[in-house]
Amino acid sequence: MKNTITIITTVSILVIAFSNVFAAYTQAGQNENTIETEQEIPITTQNDDKQRQRVDFVKSADFYLRNGKLITGKLLSEDKNKITVEQLEGSAIVVSTYSKREVDSRTLRIRKTPKYKYYLELAEYFTGRTWDFRDDADDFIQAIRCYEKARRSVVETQGPDDEKIEQIDQSLEHLRADREVWIQEVESRAVLKKLEFEAEIESRIEELEDKFNASIEQINESMERFSKISAAIEDDYQKILEEISKIDESMAFQLKILEERIEENRRLINRRLRRHPWLYYPHSRRHSPAE
């Protein structure tokens, strides 16, 4: 009897212990599942919004054309037939489209650059082109616009309190101040150029007057020489006419003499013919009556 009670008691204790262990295990499994489920549910916060906004890139393309020319710029579009990029040409940003037949496809490289960084690089490019007094006005405007676009991109993606904003604002402030100095220098340069031009124009006018007077003097000398030459030619012409006239008179005289001699010879011949016809007509002697 005692053994039976002991066995029942032992079994009851084991059942209760097993039940507690099973319940604890089940609760632990439920808690673990609950934790995993909570971890799988995304929690949207402002930081996550900023993280998503930071994914703001500009695609850039670098490639060589088949003629060896390097093309680099912002990638606007690409398909199997053509590629369109926004590239720098001096003080301007131009859009160019190239056929894929022109492009050496083995050299095509496309990379992503943060938008703010892309515009900062453009701003530095245009800033570096200033103060050469060639398209400086356009270079200043382009640089300021690029800094403003970079600032806007940082505000949109990283918030208005980011330290990059302060750096960009300082660059903008420096650039605008530099532009004001440039404007003053340009105005001063324009005044100096005007004064230089006025002084130079006076010198040029004097130089032109001297050249004009020298040319007039040369023309007068040439006209004088021409007049002398013309007078000499006229004199020679008159002499030639006189010589020709003398020659004509001489020839006329010689012809007259010749005509007279011819006429005299004709008369002599006729007289001789009348006196001695047989001298000129030998056959007439053979039949003459005297014989």
Sequence and secondary structure as in RCSB ss.txt:
>XXXX:A:sequence
MKNTITIITTVSILVIAFSNVFAAYTQAGQNENTIETEQEIPITTQNDDKQRQRVDFVKSADFYLRNGKLITGKL
LSEDKNKITVEQLEGSAIVVSTYSKREVDSRTLRIRKTPKYKYYLELAEYFTGRTWDFRDDADDFIQAIRCYEKA
RRSVVETQGPDDEKIEQIDQSLEHLRADREVWIQEVESRAVLKKLEFEAEIESRIEELEDKFNASIEQINESMER
FSKISAAIEDDYQKILEEISKIDESMAFQLKILEERIEENRRLINRRLRRHPWLYYPHSRRHSPAE
>XXXX:A:secstr
 HHHHHHHHHHHHHHHHHHHHHHHHHHHHHHHHHHHHHHHS    HHHHHHHHT  EEEEEEEEBTTS EEEEEE
EEE SSEEEEEEEETTEEEEEEEETTTB GGG EEEEEEHHHHHHHHHHHHHHTTTSSSSHHHHHHHHHHHHHHH
HHHHHHHH TT HHHHHHHHHHHHHHHHHHHHHHHHHHHHHHHHHHHHHHHHHHHHHHHHHHHHHHHHHHHHHHH
HHHHHHHHHHHHHHHHHHHHHHHHHHHHHHHHHHHHHHHHHHHHHHHHHH GGGT HHHHHT TT 
